[in-house]
Amino acid sequence: MRAKKLSIRKSVIVAVLTVALSVTSTWAAAREKVLYSFNGKQGYYPYAGLILGASGTHLYGMTSEGGQGCGGSGCGTIFGLTLAADLRWTEQLLYTFNHDDGRYGFDPQSGLIVDAAGNLYGTTYYGGAHGYGTVFELMPTASGGWTEKVLHSFTNNGKDGYYPCANLVFDAAGNLYGATNLGGFYSVGTVFELTPNDDGSWREKVLRSFNNSFNFNGRDGFYPEAGLILNASGYLYGTTLYGGLYGDGTVFELRPNEDGSWTEKVLHSFNTNGKDGYYPYAGLVLDTAGNLYGATYAGGTYDDGTVFVLTATSGTWAERLLHSFSARGKDGYNPYAALILDAAGNLYGTTLNGGAHNSGTVFELTPTAGEPWTEKVLHHFAHDGRDGINPYAGLIFDVAGNLYGTTAEGGTYDDGTVFEVTP
């Protein structure tokens, strides 16, 4: 299942990142609870993760398919979960994308971000004015409903990118940044910026067209799958699934120039050499020292995926593997999503496969004096008719240090779940 998610054809904003970095690890033991099981009418297959509302009592996310009144299976929904006084979570369907009228976009693959006013932003893989995906905003109304607005419709015109499957990120000025899986001058993906105009419209600018041409020495990455992150200097960082010196993916940096252009630098080229990881579907996370952490779907000692760190040293970046996943025991393997950090420097994430029941895991990595880091599996997902399975998405923290995420399948109806892991 979900071949299209793994195929190349197919962020939480600062407030939530601050929450994540303020949490200290207390994971002596952990318990998991399914907060919601999806079914077709309310959406199904939530491949993207969650965001936490400002009040701390609302979770928001998207499903890639389903929804009430959906004319085709690949519509998708935007949903919210609200924590009630009795500590139960109730689900509300906020919006259903319309497959029959695709100008508003459908089949969202990415997660959401939220602005200070409570408006939600995301992307759809298909649809829009030209059928190649959209960037949208979902705004709460005075009556308690929600209204969608398409900020940009991607087009396959040889310049614009198309098929966006990654999360967006805001800068301090309110501009949006993202990546498309395909398109641009070389048809292998782009990085774009959306800037708000005074009249309420948005204008798009392609900051980088990735280049897989042999004339470019094969060093550039291409086919970006993950979202971008910003540092305090306004530099963008991301990953590409393929390309680089060995063709196995890259970590890249984009720096703004005074003339409005951007300069790309490949910080690391992944390698199928039995030591390095490769195929980074996941994005990156930045610590306070400027180190970049990420995960690769494959590679490492057992070719089952890795967690790595990139450290800047004298103008270059050095990579270290912190963990190699293994399918040979009860460890998880094939990490697909970005990691999160707590204040103590511990990393948390999910694996798509593996664990005691071969249905994926939630894990913690703790720094040690030597290498590799110490891994602890916090939860083994089980295909038991209740638990979720196969988490494509990463995790978020709440202020109490609980972890929240989604699974693409499993639950009561086998259509995916929202879950909580509590220390």
C-alpha positions in Angstrom: 0.0 0.0 0.0 1.0 3.6 -0.5 3.3 3.1 -3.4 2.5 6.6 -4.6 3.8 8.1 -1.3 7.1 6.4 -1.7 7.4 7.2 -5.4 9.0 10.4 -6.6 5.9 10.9 -8.7 3.8 11.3 -6.2 6.7 22.3 10.1 5.5 23.0 12.7 6.1 26.8 13.0 8.3 28.5 15.5 5.8 28.4 18.3 5.6 24.6 18.3 9.3 24.2 17.7 9.9 26.3 20.8 7.7 24.0 22.8 9.6 21.0 21.5 13.0 22.5 22.5 11.7 23.3 25.9 10.8 19.8 26.8 13.2 17.7 28.9 13.2 13.9 28.5 11.6 11.8 31.2 11.1 8.6 29.3 11.6 5.9 31.9 8.6 4.2 30.4 5.9 5.1 27.9 2.4 4.3 27.1 0.5 4.8 23.8 -3.1 5.8 23.4 -5.1 6.0 20.2 -7.0 9.3 20.3 -8.9 8.8 17.0 -9.5 6.2 14.3 -10.3 7.5 10.9 -13.0 6.2 8.6 -13.8 7.1 5.0 -16.3 9.9 5.6 -14.0 11.8 7.9 -11.0 11.2 5.7 -8.5 8.4 5.7 -4.7 7.7 5.2 -3.2 10.6 7.2 0.3 10.5 5.8 1.3 13.9 7.3 1.8 14.9 10.9 0.0 17.2 13.3 0.3 20.7 14.6 -0.7 22.0 18.0 -3.0 25.0 18.3 -2.0 28.0 20.4 -4.2 26.9 23.3 -2.6 23.5 23.6 -6.0 21.8 23.4 -6.4 21.6 19.6 -4.6 19.3 17.2 -4.8 19.9 13.4 -3.9 17.7 10.5 -4.8 16.4 7.0 -5.8 13.1 5.4 -4.8 12.4 1.8 -8.0 10.8 0.9 -11.7 10.5 1.8 -14.1 13.1 3.2 -17.8 13.7 3.2 -19.3 14.1 -0.3 -16.0 13.3 -2.0 -16.6 12.3 -5.6 -13.3 10.3 -5.8 -11.1 8.5 -3.4 -8.2 10.9 -3.6 -9.9 14.0 -2.2 -8.6 14.5 1.3 -9.6 16.4 4.4 -8.5 18.9 7.0 -9.5 17.9 10.5 -9.2 19.1 14.1 -9.1 17.3 17.4 -10.2 19.2 20.6 -9.4 18.2 24.1 -12.5 18.3 26.3 -12.9 18.8 30.0 -13.1 15.1 30.5 -9.7 14.7 28.8 -11.2 13.0 25.8 -10.4 14.2 22.3 -13.2 14.8 19.8 -12.7 15.1 16.0 -14.2 17.8 13.8 -14.1 17.7 10.0 -13.0 21.3 9.1 -12.8 21.0 5.3 -13.1 18.4 2.5 -11.2 18.8 -0.7 -13.3 18.3 -3.8 -12.0 15.8 -6.5 -14.7 16.8 -8.9 -13.9 20.5 -8.8 -10.1 20.3 -8.5 -9.4 24.0 -8.8 -9.2 24.2 -5.0 -6.7 21.4 -4.9 -7.0 17.8 -3.6 -4.8 14.9 -2.3 -2.8 16.8 0.3 0.5 15.0 1.1 2.0 17.6 3.5 1.3 18.8 7.0 -0.1 22.1 8.1 1.4 25.2 9.6 -0.5 28.0 11.5 -0.1 31.7 11.8 -0.7 34.0 14.8 -4.3 34.6 13.7 -5.1 30.8 13.7 -5.1 30.5 9.9 -3.9 27.2 8.5 -1.6 26.8 5.5 -0.7 23.7 3.4 -0.2 22.2 0.0 -2.1 19.8 -2.2 -0.4 17.4 -4.6 -3.0 17.7 -7.3 -5.6 20.2 -8.5 -5.6 24.0 -8.7 -6.2 26.0 -11.8 -3.7 23.9 -13.9 -4.0 20.5 -12.1 -0.5 20.4 -10.7 -1.1 21.3 -7.1 -1.7 24.3 -4.9 -0.7 26.2 -1.8 -3.8 27.1 0.2 -4.9 28.9 3.3 -7.8 27.8 5.5 -9.4 30.6 7.6 -11.8 30.3 10.5 -15.0 32.2 10.0 -17.2 34.1 12.6 -19.9 31.4 12.3 -17.5 28.6 13.4 -16.8 27.3 9.9 -13.7 27.5 7.7 -13.1 29.0 4.3 -10.3 27.9 1.9 -8.3 30.3 -0.3 -5.9 29.1 -3.0 -2.7 31.2 -2.7 -0.9 29.6 -5.7 -1.7 27.1 -8.4 1.4 25.4 -9.8 1.8 24.8 -13.5 4.0 22.7 -15.7 5.3 25.5 -17.9 9.0 24.8 -17.8 9.7 27.3 -15.0 7.3 26.8 -12.2 7.5 23.7 -9.9 4.7 21.3 -9.5 3.5 18.4 -7.3 4.3 19.8 -3.9 4.4 17.1 -1.2 6.3 18.9 1.6 5.4 21.1 4.5 5.7 24.9 4.3 7.6 27.2 6.5 7.2 30.9 7.4 9.9 33.5 7.8 9.7 36.4 10.2 8.2 38.7 7.5 5.4 36.3 6.8 6.7 34.9 3.5 6.1 31.2 2.8 8.8 28.8 1.6 8.4 25.3 0.2 9.6 22.7 -2.3 8.0 20.9 -5.2 8.8 17.3 -6.2 9.0 18.1 -9.9 9.1 21.0 -12.3 11.4 23.9 -12.7 13.9 24.4 -15.6 15.1 20.8 -15.5 11.8 19.2 -14.4 13.3 17.6 -11.2 12.0 19.9 -8.5 12.2 23.4 -7.1 12.3 25.6 -4.0 9.8 28.4 -4.1 8.8 31.5 -2.1 5.3 33.0 -1.7 5.1 36.7 -0.7 1.8 38.4 0.3 0.7 41.5 -1.7 -1.2 44.4 -0.3 -4.4 43.4 -2.0 -4.5 40.0 -0.3 -3.0 38.0 -3.3 0.3 36.2 -3.2 3.1 36.2 -5.7 5.4 33.2 -6.3 9.1 33.2 -7.0 11.2 30.1 -7.9 14.4 30.4 -5.8 16.0 27.2 -7.1 15.5 24.8 -10.0 17.3 21.6 -9.1 19.6 20.4 -11.9 20.2 16.7 -12.8 22.2 17.5 -15.9 25.6 15.9 -16.5 26.7 19.4 -17.5 26.3 20.3 -13.8 28.8 17.5 -12.8 26.0 15.5 -11.2 26.5 17.3 -7.9 23.2 18.9 -7.4 20.4 17.1 -5.7 17.0 16.6 -7.2 13.4 15.4 -6.3 13.0 17.0 -2.9 10.4 15.1 -0.8 10.7 17.0 2.5 9.9 20.4 3.8 12.5 23.2 4.5 13.7 24.7 7.7 15.0 28.3 8.3 17.9 29.4 10.6 18.2 32.7 12.4 20.1 34.2 9.4 17.4 33.4 6.9 19.2 30.5 5.3 17.0 27.6 4.1 18.0 23.9 4.6 16.5 20.8 3.1 17.1 17.4 1.5 16.7 15.8 -1.9 15.9 12.2 -2.4 18.3 11.7 -5.3 21.4 13.4 -6.8 24.6 14.6 -5.4 28.0 13.1 -6.1 26.8 9.5 -5.8 23.2 9.9 -6.9 21.8 8.9 -3.5 20.5 12.2 -2.2 21.8 15.4 -0.6 21.5 17.9 2.2 21.5 21.5 0.7 21.6 25.1 1.9 20.1 28.1 0.2 21.4 31.6 1.1 19.8 34.8 0.1 21.9 37.4 -1.8 21.5 41.2 -1.7 20.2 41.3 -5.3 17.3 39.0 -4.4 18.8 35.8 -5.9 19.7 32.7 -3.8 22.9 30.6 -3.8 22.7 26.9 -3.3 25.4 24.8 -1.7 25.3 21.0 -1.3 26.4 20.3 2.3 26.5 16.5 2.0 26.1 13.9 -0.7 24.8 10.5 0.6 26.5 7.3 -0.5 25.5 3.6 -0.8 28.9 2.6 0.5 27.7 0.5 3.4 28.5 3.2 5.9 26.5 6.2 5.0 22.7 6.5 4.8 20.9 7.3 1.6 17.4 8.3 0.3 16.5 11.0 2.7 12.7 11.3 2.5 12.8 13.2 5.8 13.6 16.8 6.4 16.0 18.3 8.9 15.9 19.7 12.4 18.3 22.4 13.7 19.7 22.6 17.2 20.8 25.7 19.1 24.5 25.1 18.1 23.6 25.1 14.4 23.9 21.3 13.9 21.6 19.7 11.4 19.9 16.3 12.3 18.1 14.1 9.9 17.2 10.5 8.9 17.6 8.4 5.8 15.2 5.7 4.7 18.0 3.3 3.8 21.7 2.7 4.3 23.8 2.4 7.3 25.3 -0.8 8.8 22.3 -2.9 8.0 20.9 -0.9 5.0 17.7 -0.3 6.9 18.1 3.5 7.5 20.0 5.9 9.7 19.9 9.0 11.9 22.7 11.4 11.1 24.1 14.8 12.2 25.9 17.4 10.1 28.3 19.8 11.9 29.8 22.9 10.3 33.6 23.1 10.6 35.7 25.8 8.9 33.3 26.3 6.1 32.6 22.6 5.4 30.1 20.2 6.9 31.1 16.9 8.5 28.6 14.0 8.8 28.3 11.5 11.6 25.9 8.5 11.8 24.2 8.5 15.2 22.2 5.3 14.7 21.8 2.5 12.1 18.4 0.9 12.2 18.1 -2.9 11.8 15.4 -5.2 10.7 17.2 -8.1 12.3 15.6 -7.7 15.8 12.8 -5.6 17.4 14.3 -2.3 16.3 12.3 -0.2 13.9 13.6 0.6 10.4 13.0 2.8 7.4 12.5 6.2 9.0 10.4 8.3 6.7 9.8 11.6 8.7 11.8 14.4 10.2 13.0 14.2 13.8 12.3 16.5 16.8 14.6 17.6 19.6 14.0 18.2 23.3 16.0 20.6 25.5 18.4 17.9 26.7 19.4 17.1 23.1 17.5 13.9 22.7 16.0 13.0 19.3 12.5 11.5 18.8 11.1 10.0 15.6 9.1 7.2 13.9 10.0 4.3 11.7 7.7 3.2 9.0 8.4 -0.5 9.5 9.9 -2.8 12.1 9.5 -3.1 15.8 8.1 -6.1 17.7 5.1 -6.4 15.3 6.8 -5.1 12.1 4.3 -2.2 11.9 6.6 0.7 12.8 7.9 2.3 16.0 8.3 5.5 18.0 11.9 5.9 19.2 14.1 8.1 21.3 17.9 8.6 20.7 20.0 9.8 23.6 23.5 11.4 23.3 26.3 9.3 24.7 30.0 10.1 25.2 30.9 7.7 22.4 29.1 6.6 19.3 26.5 5.5 18.3 23.8 7.2 20.4 21.6 5.1 22.7 18.3 4.1 21.2 15.1 3.3 23.0 11.9 2.1 21.3 9.0 3.9 23.1 6.2 2.2 21.3 5.9 -0.8 18.9 2.8 -0.4 16.7 0.7 -3.5 16.4 -1.9 -4.5 13.8 -4.4 -5.7 16.4 -7.6 -3.9 15.2 -7.1 -1.0 17.6 -3.6 0.4 17.3 -2.3 2.3 14.3 0.4 1.0 12.0 2.9 2.4 9.5 3.6 6.0 10.7 4.8 8.0 7.7 4.7 11.2 9.7 6.9 12.6 12.5 6.0 13.7 16.0 5.2 16.9 17.9 5.4 17.7 21.7 2.9 19.4 23.9 3.9 21.5 26.8 3.7 18.5 29.2 6.1 16.5 27.1 3.6 14.1 25.5 4.2 13.1 21.9 1.5 13.1 19.2 1.5 11.7 15.7 -0.5 9.9 13.0 -0.3 6.5 11.4 -1.3 6.0 7.8 -3.2 2.7 8.5 -4.6 0.7 11.3 -7.1 1.7 14.0 -10.7 0.5 14.2 -11.4 0.9 10.5 -7.8 0.4 9.2 -7.8 3.9 7.8 -5.3 5.4 10.1 -5.1 7.0 13.6 -4.1 9.9 15.7 -2.1 8.7 18.7 -0.5 10.0 21.9 2.6 8.6 23.6 2.9 9.6 27.2 6.0 9.3 29.5 
